[in-house]
Amino acid sequence: MVVYVVGGTHYTLYTHTTRCAHTHTAATSPPNTQHRVLLYCPDTDGFPSWTPSLSHTLASIDIALVDGTFFDAHELPGRDLKTIPHPFACDTIPMLHAIDKNNPDLPKPTGTWTPGKPGPGPFTGTLQGKEIVLVHLNHSNPLWRGESVQRRWVEERGVGVAEQGDAWVLCGEGRSGKGV
């Protein structure tokens, strides 16, 4: 983790991938403590390997834009997704709910999902009031389709899916929404 201060704004860069990549995971915090802190993580090899841990990182942020590249392991038939290291959204959601309940035993990633799979609803613990949004969706990801059962499953669990034109307000309150 490296912290930069530019014009009074803190930027914290996190180690997020073992690949040589030109993307970064960063948290930004405007100088005024009344401003919200945003974590931007569009590309990661997986959250269990983070230092500091994802649960520690989420404790200090208000908005988390996290890697949602693939929904599950069935997305690209014929491709070995182990060669494209991104966490699956179907694994990220249960992990976030374990963090929400302060459960130290995070679920093991499986890359599989079953329609109608039971699971928790919106966050009620440590992540309550935080905005978690999946970003960086691959063209094959069913979360692109607003009517998909996968999208409904994600949103019922308190996690959003970014769309083109979304914007987040750090100085003040709320998500700005479309067309800002």
N, CA and C atoms as an extended XYZ file, in Angstrom:
540
Properties=species:S:1:pos:R:3:atomname:S:1:resname:S:1:resid:I:1 pbc="F F F"
N         0.851       -1.161        0.000 N   MET     1
C         0.000        0.000        0.000 CA  MET     1
C         0.903        1.232        0.000 C   MET     1
N         0.581        2.201       -0.858 N   VAL     2
C         1.327        3.451       -0.957 CA  VAL     2
C         0.317        4.588       -0.858 C   VAL     2
N         0.637        5.620       -0.084 N   VAL     3
C        -0.266        6.764        0.061 CA  VAL     3
C         0.388        7.980       -0.571 C   VAL     3
N        -0.352        8.658       -1.443 N   TYR     4
C         0.090        9.900       -2.066 CA  TYR     4
C        -0.838       11.017       -1.604 C   TYR     4
N        -0.309       12.202       -1.467 N   VAL     5
C        -1.144       13.369       -1.179 CA  VAL     5
C        -0.909       14.370       -2.302 C   VAL     5
N        -1.972       14.718       -3.029 N   VAL     6
C        -1.883       15.662       -4.137 CA  VAL     6
C        -2.944       16.727       -3.905 C   VAL     6
N        -2.508       17.947       -3.725 N   GLY     7
C        -3.450       19.041       -3.507 CA  GLY     7
C        -4.355       18.818       -2.313 C   GLY     7
N        -3.860       18.164       -1.278 N   GLY     8
C        -4.644       17.921       -0.077 CA  GLY     8
C        -5.491       16.662       -0.141 C   GLY     8
N        -5.633       16.052       -1.320 N   THR     9
C        -6.423       14.826       -1.450 CA  THR     9
C        -5.497       13.632       -1.286 C   THR     9
N        -5.908       12.673       -0.448 N   HIS    10
C        -5.130       11.460       -0.226 CA  HIS    10
C        -5.510       10.406       -1.253 C   HIS    10
N        -4.518        9.782       -1.866 N   TYR    11
C        -4.716        8.663       -2.776 CA  TYR    11
C        -3.934        7.487       -2.214 C   TYR    11
N        -4.620        6.392       -1.918 N   THR    12
C        -3.966        5.203       -1.395 CA  THR    12
C        -3.986        4.152       -2.490 C   THR    12
N        -2.809        3.703       -2.935 N   LEU    13
C        -2.727        2.670       -3.969 CA  LEU    13
C        -2.511        1.323       -3.295 C   LEU    13
N        -3.266        0.325       -3.722 N   TYR    14
C        -3.203       -1.009       -3.144 CA  TYR    14
C        -2.608       -1.989       -4.133 C   TYR    14
N        -1.905       -2.997       -3.606 N   THR    15
C        -1.445       -4.100       -4.431 CA  THR    15
C        -2.664       -4.952       -4.721 C   THR    15
N        -2.968       -5.133       -5.993 N   HIS    16
C        -4.202       -5.823       -6.341 CA  HIS    16
C        -4.025       -6.905       -7.400 C   HIS    16
N        -2.853       -6.976       -8.000 N   THR    17
C        -2.659       -7.956       -9.065 CA  THR    17
C        -1.185       -8.351       -9.117 C   THR    17
N        -0.933       -9.581       -9.521 N   THR    18
C         0.444      -10.036       -9.694 CA  THR    18
C         0.915       -9.798      -11.121 C   THR    18
N        -0.037       -9.407      -11.979 N   ARG    19
C         0.299       -9.155      -13.373 CA  ARG    19
C         0.868       -7.751      -13.524 C   ARG    19
N         1.668       -7.569      -14.539 N   CYS    20
C         2.122       -6.226      -14.873 CA  CYS    20
C         0.948       -5.555      -15.566 C   CYS    20
N         0.300       -4.653      -14.865 N   ALA    21
C        -0.909       -4.047      -15.405 CA  ALA    21
C        -0.810       -2.533      -15.308 C   ALA    21
N        -1.554       -1.880      -16.147 N   HIS    22
C        -1.574       -0.427      -16.138 CA  HIS    22
C        -2.834        0.096      -15.468 C   HIS    22
N        -3.438       -0.734      -14.633 N   THR    23
C        -4.576       -0.298      -13.840 CA  THR    23
C        -4.173       -0.341      -12.378 C   THR    23
N        -4.822        0.462      -11.587 N   HIS    24
C        -4.502        0.528      -10.161 CA  HIS    24
C        -5.776        0.440       -9.351 C   HIS    24
N        -5.621       -0.033       -8.125 N   THR    25
C        -6.698        0.038       -7.153 CA  THR    25
C        -6.338        1.176       -6.231 C   THR    25
N        -7.266        2.084       -6.035 N   ALA    26
C        -6.966        3.273       -5.246 CA  ALA    26
C        -8.172        3.682       -4.427 C   ALA    26
N        -7.894        4.273       -3.275 N   ALA    27
C        -8.936        4.929       -2.482 CA  ALA    27
C        -8.602        6.408       -2.493 C   ALA    27
N        -9.596        7.232       -2.702 N   THR    28
C        -9.370        8.667       -2.731 CA  THR    28
C       -10.171        9.326       -1.628 C   THR    28
N        -9.561       10.262       -0.964 N   SER    29
C       -10.199       10.945        0.147 CA  SER    29
C        -9.916       12.435        0.034 C   SER    29
N       -10.944       13.255       -0.275 N   PRO    30
C       -10.746       14.701       -0.311 CA  PRO    30
C       -10.286       15.204        1.056 C   PRO    30
N        -9.664       16.388        1.115 N   PRO    31
C        -9.068       16.856        2.354 CA  PRO    31
C       -10.051       17.107        3.493 C   PRO    31
N       -11.285       17.447        3.210 N   ASN    32
C       -12.266       17.727        4.248 CA  ASN    32
C       -12.829       16.411        4.764 C   ASN    32
N       -12.847       16.211        6.080 N   THR    33
C       -13.313       14.943        6.643 CA  THR    33
C       -14.801       14.717        6.425 C   THR    33
N       -15.540       15.732        6.011 N   GLN    34
C       -16.969       15.555        5.737 CA  GLN    34
C       -17.196       14.938        4.362 C   GLN    34
N       -16.150       14.772        3.583 N   HIS    35
C       -16.267       14.202        2.246 CA  HIS    35
C       -16.214       12.684        2.328 C   HIS    35
N       -16.818       12.054        1.339 N   ARG    36
C       -16.862       10.600        1.312 CA  ARG    36
C       -15.600       10.028        0.665 C   ARG    36
N       -15.252        8.803        1.074 N   VAL    37
C       -14.068        8.122        0.560 CA  VAL    37
C       -14.516        7.061       -0.440 C   VAL    37
N       -13.891        7.065       -1.612 N   LEU    38
C       -14.232        6.141       -2.683 CA  LEU    38
C       -13.068        5.188       -2.937 C   LEU    38
N       -13.373        3.889       -3.004 N   LEU    39
C       -12.403        2.866       -3.396 CA  LEU    39
C       -12.702        2.491       -4.837 C   LEU    39
N       -11.679        2.558       -5.691 N   TYR    40
C       -11.845        2.193       -7.101 CA  TYR    40
C       -10.959        0.995       -7.390 C   TYR    40
N       -11.585       -0.148       -7.623 N   CYS    41
C       -10.858       -1.390       -7.875 CA  CYS    41
C       -11.449       -2.092       -9.089 C   CYS    41
N       -11.097       -1.633      -10.305 N   PRO    42
C       -11.690       -2.212      -11.505 CA  PRO    42
C       -11.056       -3.523      -11.952 C   PRO    42
N        -9.932       -3.906      -11.352 N   ASP    43
C        -9.187       -5.066      -11.838 CA  ASP    43
C        -8.381       -5.639      -10.685 C   ASP    43
N        -8.720       -6.848      -10.260 N   THR    44
C        -7.956       -7.492       -9.196 CA  THR    44
C        -7.861       -8.986       -9.479 C   THR    44
N        -6.813       -9.606       -8.957 N   ASP    45
C        -6.658      -11.057       -9.092 CA  ASP    45
C        -7.618      -11.787       -8.158 C   ASP    45
N        -8.084      -11.121       -7.146 N   GLY    46
C        -8.985      -11.724       -6.159 CA  GLY    46
C        -8.827      -11.031       -4.829 C   GLY    46
N        -9.899      -10.935       -4.096 N   PHE    47
C        -9.872      -10.172       -2.857 CA  PHE    47
C        -9.188      -10.872       -1.687 C   PHE    47
N        -9.189      -12.212       -1.591 N   PRO    48
C        -8.540      -12.838       -0.436 CA  PRO    48
C        -7.044      -12.530       -0.312 C   PRO    48
N        -6.387      -12.159       -1.400 N   SER    49
C        -4.939      -11.915       -1.365 CA  SER    49
C        -4.580      -10.479       -0.990 C   SER    49
N        -5.557       -9.624       -0.739 N   TRP    50
C        -5.269       -8.219       -0.480 CA  TRP    50
C        -4.519       -7.998        0.826 C   TRP    50
N        -3.602       -7.030        0.798 N   THR    51
C        -2.906       -6.558        1.995 CA  THR    51
C        -2.924       -5.046        1.953 C   THR    51
N        -3.555       -4.348        2.905 N   PRO    52
C        -4.365       -4.920        3.982 CA  PRO    52
C        -5.591       -5.614        3.427 C   PRO    52
N        -6.263       -6.380        4.274 N   SER    53
C        -7.392       -7.192        3.835 CA  SER    53
C        -8.526       -6.328        3.294 C   SER    53
N        -9.394       -6.947        2.498 N   LEU    54
C       -10.541       -6.231        1.953 CA  LEU    54
C       -11.429       -5.728        3.089 C   LEU    54
N       -11.625       -6.533        4.139 N   SER    55
C       -12.482       -6.089        5.248 CA  SER    55
C       -11.893       -4.856        5.925 C   SER    55
N       -10.570       -4.814        6.096 N   HIS    56
C        -9.915       -3.637        6.682 CA  HIS    56
C       -10.065       -2.432        5.755 C   HIS    56
N        -9.912       -2.650        4.467 N   THR    57
C       -10.032       -1.571        3.484 CA  THR    57
C       -11.451       -1.015        3.454 C   THR    57
N       -12.458       -1.900        3.445 N   LEU    58
C       -13.844       -1.454        3.378 CA  LEU    58
C       -14.277       -0.685        4.626 C   LEU    58
N       -13.620       -0.933        5.741 N   ALA    59
C       -13.996       -0.247        6.981 CA  ALA    59
C       -13.818        1.259        6.876 C   ALA    59
N       -12.901        1.700        6.017 N   SER    60
C       -12.582        3.129        5.961 CA  SER    60
C       -13.145        3.838        4.724 C   SER    60
N       -14.007        3.185        3.982 N   ILE    61
C       -14.538        3.813        2.766 CA  ILE    61
C       -16.060        3.948        2.839 C   ILE    61
N       -16.600        4.777        1.956 N   ASP    62
C       -18.044        4.960        1.867 CA  ASP    62
C       -18.610        4.334        0.596 C   ASP    62
N       -17.814        4.354       -0.479 N   ILE    63
C       -18.246        3.840       -1.781 CA  ILE    63
C       -17.147        2.911       -2.296 C   ILE    63
N       -17.524        1.700       -2.697 N   ALA    64
C       -16.550        0.759       -3.262 CA  ALA    64
C       -16.996        0.374       -4.668 C   ALA    64
N       -16.191        0.722       -5.647 N   LEU    65
C       -16.416        0.315       -7.037 CA  LEU    65
C       -15.451       -0.838       -7.280 C   LEU    65
N       -15.988       -2.073       -7.343 N   VAL    66
C       -15.124       -3.251       -7.356 CA  VAL    66
C       -15.282       -4.068       -8.634 C   VAL    66
N       -14.264       -4.863       -8.904 N   ASP    67
C       -14.150       -5.691      -10.104 CA  ASP    67
C       -15.349       -6.626      -10.241 C   ASP    67
N       -16.093       -6.456      -11.313 N   GLY    68
C       -17.216       -7.330      -11.630 CA  GLY    68
C       -17.069       -7.914      -13.016 C   GLY    68
N       -15.823       -8.097      -13.475 N   THR    69
C       -15.544       -8.507      -14.848 CA  THR    69
C       -16.398       -9.693      -15.296 C   THR    69
N       -16.386      -10.759      -14.511 N   PHE    70
C       -17.145      -11.965      -14.848 CA  PHE    70
C       -18.151      -12.271      -13.750 C   PHE    70
N       -19.319      -12.778      -14.138 N   PHE    71
C       -20.305      -13.178      -13.137 CA  PHE    71
C       -19.984      -14.559      -12.582 C   PHE    71
N       -19.730      -15.526      -13.461 N   ASP    72
C       -19.376      -16.875      -13.000 CA  ASP    72
C       -18.477      -17.559      -14.029 C   ASP    72
N       -18.076      -18.773      -13.708 N   ALA    73
C       -17.098      -19.495      -14.528 CA  ALA    73
C       -17.662      -20.000      -15.852 C   ALA    73
N       -18.962      -19.884      -16.060 N   HIS    74
C       -19.572      -20.399      -17.290 CA  HIS    74
C       -19.640      -19.359      -18.405 C   HIS    74
N       -19.074      -18.211      -18.155 N   GLU    75
C       -19.246      -17.093      -19.072 CA  GLU    75
C       -18.530      -17.215      -20.412 C   GLU    75
N       -17.360      -17.789      -20.413 N   LEU    76
C       -16.592      -17.911      -21.649 CA  LEU    76
C       -16.290      -19.377      -21.922 C   LEU    76
N       -17.230      -20.097      -22.530 N   PRO    77
C       -17.007      -21.520      -22.808 CA  PRO    77
C       -15.740      -21.715      -23.649 C   PRO    77
N       -14.969      -22.710      -23.280 N   GLY    78
C       -13.758      -23.014      -24.031 CA  GLY    78
C       -12.540      -22.221      -23.590 C   GLY    78
N       -12.709      -21.249      -22.705 N   ARG    79
C       -11.576      -20.462      -22.200 CA  ARG    79
C       -11.250      -20.899      -20.779 C   ARG    79
N        -9.985      -20.968      -20.462 N   ASP    80
C        -9.560      -21.265      -19.091 CA  ASP    80
C        -9.522      -19.948      -18.326 C   ASP    80
N       -10.547      -19.706      -17.513 N   LEU    81
C       -10.632      -18.425      -16.810 CA  LEU    81
C        -9.565      -18.269      -15.733 C   LEU    81
N        -8.845      -19.352      -15.424 N   LYS    82
C        -7.719      -19.219      -14.491 CA  LYS    82
C        -6.604      -18.372      -15.114 C   LYS    82
N        -6.603      -18.290      -16.453 N   THR    83
C        -5.600      -17.469      -17.132 CA  THR    83
C        -6.045      -16.004      -17.211 C   THR    83
N        -7.272      -15.739      -16.783 N   ILE    84
C        -7.804      -14.372      -16.747 CA  ILE    84
C        -8.233      -14.125      -15.301 C   ILE    84
N        -7.295      -13.829      -14.411 N   PRO    85
C        -7.605      -13.815      -12.981 CA  PRO    85
C        -8.436      -12.610      -12.525 C   PRO    85
N        -9.723      -12.818      -12.458 N   HIS    86
C       -10.652      -11.850      -11.882 CA  HIS    86
C       -11.554      -12.626      -10.937 C   HIS    86
N       -11.976      -12.011       -9.828 N   PRO    87
C       -12.941      -12.706       -8.978 CA  PRO    87
C       -14.298      -12.756       -9.685 C   PRO    87
N       -15.059      -13.800       -9.437 N   PHE    88
C       -16.400      -13.902      -10.007 CA  PHE    88
C       -17.370      -13.154       -9.098 C   PHE    88
N       -18.291      -12.405       -9.695 N   ALA    89
C       -19.279      -11.666       -8.900 CA  ALA    89
C       -20.079      -12.616       -8.013 C   ALA    89
N       -20.352      -13.845       -8.500 N   CYS    90
C       -21.114      -14.803       -7.695 CA  CYS    90
C       -20.348      -15.233       -6.454 C   CYS    90
N       -19.029      -15.036       -6.414 N   ASP    91
C       -18.216      -15.307       -5.223 CA  ASP    91
C       -18.001      -14.044       -4.394 C   ASP    91
N       -17.918      -12.908       -5.045 N   THR    92
C       -17.677      -11.645       -4.349 CA  THR    92
C       -18.831      -11.310       -3.406 C   THR    92
N       -20.066      -11.535       -3.855 N   ILE    93
C       -21.240      -11.165       -3.054 CA  ILE    93
C       -21.267      -11.924       -1.723 C   ILE    93
N       -21.154      -13.268       -1.686 N   PRO    94
C       -21.134      -13.962       -0.393 CA  PRO    94
C       -19.951      -13.529        0.490 C   PRO    94
N       -18.798      -13.235       -0.138 N   MET    95
C       -17.648      -12.778        0.631 CA  MET    95
C       -17.948      -11.435        1.302 C   MET    95
N       -18.579      -10.514        0.561 N   LEU    96
C       -18.930       -9.217        1.136 CA  LEU    96
C       -19.913       -9.381        2.290 C   LEU    96
N       -20.839      -10.321        2.171 N   HIS    97
C       -21.797      -10.544        3.256 CA  HIS    97
C       -21.120      -11.162        4.474 C   HIS    97
N       -20.104      -11.986        4.290 N   ALA    98
C       -19.350      -12.510        5.430 CA  ALA    98
C       -18.604      -11.377        6.131 C   ALA    98
N       -18.016      -10.462        5.350 N   ILE    99
C       -17.339       -9.293        5.919 CA  ILE    99
C       -18.344       -8.429        6.677 C   ILE    99
N       -19.535       -8.258        6.117 N   ASP   100
C       -20.586       -7.462        6.744 CA  ASP   100
C       -20.927       -7.992        8.135 C   ASP   100
N       -20.884       -9.300        8.311 N   LYS   101
C       -21.224       -9.935        9.592 CA  LYS   101
C       -19.993      -10.159       10.468 C   LYS   101
N       -18.837       -9.582       10.068 N   ASN   102
C       -17.578       -9.759       10.807 CA  ASN   102
C       -17.204      -11.237       10.955 C   ASN   102
N       -17.527      -12.024        9.950 N   ASN   103
C       -17.206      -13.443        9.963 CA  ASN   103
C       -15.786      -13.620        9.422 C   ASN   103
N       -14.843      -14.093       10.257 N   PRO   104
C       -13.456      -14.244        9.785 CA  PRO   104
C       -13.289      -15.383        8.784 C   PRO   104
N       -14.247      -16.307        8.720 N   ASP   105
C       -14.162      -17.438        7.797 CA  ASP   105
C       -14.868      -17.080        6.493 C   ASP   105
N       -14.120      -16.434        5.601 N   LEU   106
C       -14.706      -16.028        4.323 CA  LEU   106
C       -14.976      -17.252        3.464 C   LEU   106
N       -16.099      -17.250        2.738 N   PRO   107
C       -16.407      -18.403        1.878 CA  PRO   107
C       -15.345      -18.598        0.807 C   PRO   107
N       -15.105      -19.842        0.468 N   LYS   108
C       -14.126      -20.163       -0.580 CA  LYS   108
C       -14.747      -19.903       -1.952 C   LYS   108
N       -13.996      -19.264       -2.861 N   PRO   109
C       -14.520      -19.027       -4.216 CA  PRO   109
C       -14.787      -20.338       -4.944 C   PRO   109
N       -15.911      -20.405       -5.644 N   THR   110
C       -16.247      -21.609       -6.408 CA  THR   110
C       -16.429      -21.302       -7.892 C   THR   110
N       -16.815      -20.051       -8.222 N   GLY   111
C       -17.053      -19.699       -9.611 CA  GLY   111
C       -18.355      -20.246      -10.155 C   GLY   111
N       -19.185      -20.822       -9.267 N   THR   112
C       -20.449      -21.385       -9.717 CA  THR   112
C       -21.620      -20.682       -9.055 C   THR   112
N       -22.736      -20.670       -9.744 N   TRP   113
C       -23.945      -20.013       -9.271 CA  TRP   113
C       -25.142      -20.783       -9.767 C   TRP   113
N       -26.166      -20.879       -8.945 N   THR   114
C       -27.397      -21.561       -9.314 CA  THR   114
C       -28.543      -20.562       -9.225 C   THR   114
N       -29.334      -20.418      -10.289 N   PRO   115
C       -30.487      -19.511      -10.209 CA  PRO   115
C       -31.367      -19.877       -9.014 C   PRO   115
N       -31.848      -18.858       -8.321 N   GLY   116
C       -32.676      -19.084       -7.143 CA  GLY   116
C       -31.875      -19.422       -5.907 C   GLY   116
N       -30.542      -19.352       -6.027 N   LYS   117
C       -29.662      -19.661       -4.910 CA  LYS   117
C       -30.023      -18.790       -3.707 C   LYS   117
N       -30.298      -19.397       -2.549 N   PRO   118
C       -30.635      -18.572       -1.397 CA  PRO   118
C       -29.416      -17.792       -0.931 C   PRO   118
N       -29.661      -16.702       -0.291 N   GLY   119
C       -28.559      -15.905        0.221 CA  GLY   119
C       -29.074      -14.723        0.996 C   GLY   119
N       -28.173      -13.985        1.589 N   PRO   120
C       -28.576      -12.847        2.408 CA  PRO   120
C       -29.137      -11.707        1.572 C   PRO   120
N       -29.881      -10.845        2.218 N   GLY   121
C       -30.401       -9.645        1.576 CA  GLY   121
C       -29.408       -8.511        1.721 C   GLY   121
N       -29.888       -7.276        1.736 N   PRO   122
C       -28.998       -6.120        1.865 CA  PRO   122
C       -28.157       -6.171        3.141 C   PRO   122
N       -27.080       -5.411        3.148 N   PHE   123
C       -26.156       -5.388        4.279 CA  PHE   123
C       -26.829       -4.830        5.528 C   PHE   123
N       -26.579       -5.460        6.665 N   THR   124
C       -27.138       -5.005        7.941 CA  THR   124
C       -26.061       -4.835        9.005 C   THR   124
N       -24.811       -5.143        8.668 N   GLY   125
C       -23.729       -5.072        9.643 CA  GLY   125
C       -22.757       -3.953        9.315 C   GLY   125
N       -21.472       -4.302        9.235 N   THR   126
C       -20.418       -3.292        9.050 CA  THR   126
C       -20.465       -2.608        7.695 C   THR   126
N       -21.115       -3.206        6.704 N   LEU   127
C       -21.189       -2.579        5.380 CA  LEU   127
C       -22.487       -1.801        5.175 C   LEU   127
N       -23.353       -1.803        6.185 N   GLN   128
C       -24.610       -1.066        6.060 CA  GLN   128
C       -24.308        0.411        5.828 C   GLN   128
N       -24.969        0.988        4.854 N   GLY   129
C       -24.759        2.401        4.529 CA  GLY   129
C       -23.624        2.637        3.541 C   GLY   129
N       -22.841        1.602        3.261 N   LYS   130
C       -21.780        1.737        2.260 CA  LYS   130
C       -22.359        1.355        0.901 C   LYS   130
N       -21.881        2.006       -0.123 N   GLU   131
C       -22.350        1.711       -1.466 CA  GLU   131
C       -21.326        0.816       -2.154 C   GLU   131
N       -21.733       -0.389       -2.508 N   ILE   132
C       -20.864       -1.350       -3.191 CA  ILE   132
C       -21.419       -1.518       -4.598 C   ILE   132
N       -20.563       -1.298       -5.611 N   VAL   133
C       -21.003       -1.341       -7.004 CA  VAL   133
C       -19.989       -2.140       -7.823 C   VAL   133
N       -20.493       -3.054       -8.650 N   LEU   134
C       -19.628       -3.823       -9.550 CA  LEU   134
C       -19.357       -2.999      -10.807 C   LEU   134
N       -18.082       -2.918      -11.191 N   VAL   135
C       -17.659       -2.161      -12.370 CA  VAL   135
C       -16.804       -3.052      -13.260 C   VAL   135
N       -16.438       -2.550      -14.445 N   HIS   136
C       -15.506       -3.226      -15.353 CA  HIS   136
C       -16.082       -4.552      -15.844 C   HIS   136
N       -17.357       -4.547      -16.270 N   LEU   137
C       -18.012       -5.770      -16.716 CA  LEU   137
C       -17.524       -6.174      -18.104 C   LEU   137
N       -17.221       -7.445      -18.264 N   ASN   138
C       -16.858       -7.988      -19.569 CA  ASN   138
C       -18.110       -8.038      -20.459 C   ASN   138
N       -17.910       -8.000      -21.773 N   HIS   139
C       -19.048       -8.030      -22.693 CA  HIS   139
C       -19.905       -9.284      -22.531 C   HIS   139
N       -19.332      -10.357      -22.005 N   SER   140
C       -20.057      -11.616      -21.829 CA  SER   140
C       -20.842      -11.672      -20.517 C   SER   140
N       -20.677      -10.693      -19.660 N   ASN   141
C       -21.281      -10.714      -18.329 CA  ASN   141
C       -22.796      -10.470      -18.419 C   ASN   141
N       -23.611      -11.391      -17.857 N   PRO   142
C       -25.065      -11.199      -17.910 CA  PRO   142
C       -25.550      -10.023      -17.070 C   PRO   142
N       -24.707       -9.462      -16.229 N   LEU   143
C       -25.115       -8.300      -15.423 CA  LEU   143
C       -25.364       -7.068      -16.289 C   LEU   143
N       -24.868       -7.078      -17.529 N   TRP   144
C       -25.153       -5.985      -18.465 CA  TRP   144
C       -26.651       -5.855      -18.708 C   TRP   144
N       -27.338       -7.010      -18.691 N   ARG   145
C       -28.770       -7.015      -18.990 CA  ARG   145
C       -29.557       -6.730      -17.713 C   ARG   145
N       -30.231       -5.601      -17.672 N   GLY   146
C       -30.970       -5.197      -16.484 CA  GLY   146
C       -32.047       -6.175      -16.060 C   GLY   146
N       -32.530       -6.973      -16.999 N   GLU   147
C       -33.603       -7.914      -16.692 CA  GLU   147
C       -33.091       -9.319      -16.359 C   GLU   147
N       -31.785       -9.533      -16.349 N   SER   148
C       -31.261      -10.884      -16.113 CA  SER   148
C       -31.473      -11.323      -14.662 C   SER   148
N       -31.620      -12.643      -14.481 N   VAL   149
C       -31.783      -13.174      -13.120 CA  VAL   149
C       -30.517      -12.949      -12.303 C   VAL   149
N       -29.354      -12.946      -12.963 N   GLN   150
C       -28.099      -12.694      -12.260 CA  GLN   150
C       -28.076      -11.267      -11.710 C   GLN   150
N       -28.507      -10.311      -12.512 N   ARG   151
C       -28.535       -8.905      -12.069 CA  ARG   151
C       -29.494       -8.737      -10.892 C   ARG   151
N       -30.663       -9.347      -11.005 N   ARG   152
C       -31.632       -9.269       -9.906 CA  ARG   152
C       -31.038       -9.883       -8.636 C   ARG   152
N       -30.342      -11.023       -8.767 N   TRP   153
C       -29.714      -11.698       -7.628 CA  TRP   153
C       -28.706      -10.769       -6.952 C   TRP   153
N       -27.863      -10.096       -7.733 N   VAL   154
C       -26.859       -9.174       -7.196 CA  VAL   154
C       -27.539       -8.006       -6.479 C   VAL   154
N       -28.491       -7.382       -7.134 N   GLU   155
C       -29.128       -6.191       -6.565 CA  GLU   155
C       -29.954       -6.511       -5.327 C   GLU   155
N       -30.572       -7.704       -5.265 N   GLU   156
C       -31.319       -8.099       -4.067 CA  GLU   156
C       -30.410       -8.260       -2.857 C   GLU   156
N       -29.128       -8.411       -3.083 N   ARG   157
C       -28.166       -8.576       -2.003 CA  ARG   157
C       -27.460       -7.272       -1.637 C   ARG   157
N       -27.986       -6.169       -2.141 N   GLY   158
C       -27.483       -4.862       -1.736 CA  GLY   158
C       -26.286       -4.356       -2.510 C   GLY   158
N       -25.976       -4.985       -3.643 N   VAL   159
C       -24.833       -4.583       -4.457 CA  VAL   159
C       -25.364       -4.027       -5.781 C   VAL   159
N       -24.806       -2.904       -6.207 N   GLY   160
C       -25.223       -2.283       -7.458 CA  GLY   160
C       -24.371       -2.738       -8.635 C   GLY   160
N       -24.833       -2.402       -9.818 N   VAL   161
C       -24.109       -2.677      -11.059 CA  VAL   161
C       -23.968       -1.342      -11.780 C   VAL   161
N       -22.726       -0.926      -12.036 N   ALA   162
C       -22.488        0.366      -12.692 CA  ALA   162
C       -22.983        0.339      -14.124 C   ALA   162
N       -23.432        1.500      -14.558 N   GLU   163
C       -23.846        1.673      -15.937 CA  GLU   163
C       -23.176        2.923      -16.490 C   GLU   163
N       -23.044        2.981      -17.798 N   GLN   164
C       -22.441        4.142      -18.426 CA  GLN   164
C       -23.192        5.397      -17.991 C   GLN   164
N       -22.443        6.419      -17.613 N   GLY   165
C       -23.029        7.682      -17.190 CA  GLY   165
C       -23.186        7.816      -15.688 C   GLY   165
N       -22.949        6.732      -14.930 N   ASP   166
C       -23.039        6.830      -13.476 CA  ASP   166
C       -21.960        7.770      -12.949 C   ASP   166
N       -22.268        8.460      -11.884 N   ALA   167
C       -21.304        9.350      -11.228 CA  ALA   167
C       -21.560        9.301       -9.735 C   ALA   167
N       -20.525        9.500       -8.945 N   TRP   168
C       -20.638        9.478       -7.500 CA  TRP   168
C       -20.145       10.797       -6.935 C   TRP   168
N       -20.897       11.326       -6.007 N   VAL   169
C       -20.558       12.599       -5.378 CA  VAL   169
C       -19.733       12.312       -4.128 C   VAL   169
N       -18.543       12.901       -4.043 N   LEU   170
C       -17.717       12.743       -2.850 CA  LEU   170
C       -17.875       13.926       -1.899 C   LEU   170
N       -18.188       15.071       -2.438 N   CYS   171
C       -18.347       16.260       -1.622 CA  CYS   171
C       -19.845       16.538       -1.504 C   CYS   171
N       -20.468       16.058       -0.467 N   GLY   172
C       -21.901       16.194       -0.296 CA  GLY   172
C       -22.496       14.819       -0.076 C   GLY   172
N       -23.730       14.633       -0.479 N   GLU   173
C       -24.400       13.362       -0.208 CA  GLU   173
C       -24.911       12.718       -1.485 C   GLU   173
N       -24.932       11.392       -1.459 N   GLY   174
C       -25.644       10.623       -2.469 CA  GLY   174
C       -24.895       10.312       -3.743 C   GLY   174
N       -25.483        9.357       -4.455 N   ARG   175
C       -25.007        8.954       -5.769 CA  ARG   175
C       -25.677        9.878       -6.770 C   ARG   175
N       -24.931       10.443       -7.660 N   SER   176
C       -25.487       11.403       -8.599 CA  SER   176
C       -26.369       10.744       -9.640 C   SER   176
N       -26.054        9.513      -10.034 N   GLY   177
C       -26.879        8.817      -10.993 CA  GLY   177
C       -26.504        9.047      -12.434 C   GLY   177
N       -27.446        8.850      -13.301 N   LYS   178
C       -27.192        8.863      -14.747 CA  LYS   178
C       -27.036       10.281      -15.302 C   LYS   178
N       -26.228       10.373      -16.311 N   GLY   179
C       -26.128       11.596      -17.087 CA  GLY   179
C       -25.492       12.784      -16.405 C   GLY   179
N       -24.726       12.531      -15.364 N   VAL   180
C       -24.083       13.653      -14.663 CA  VAL   180
C       -22.740       13.940      -15.289 C   VAL   180
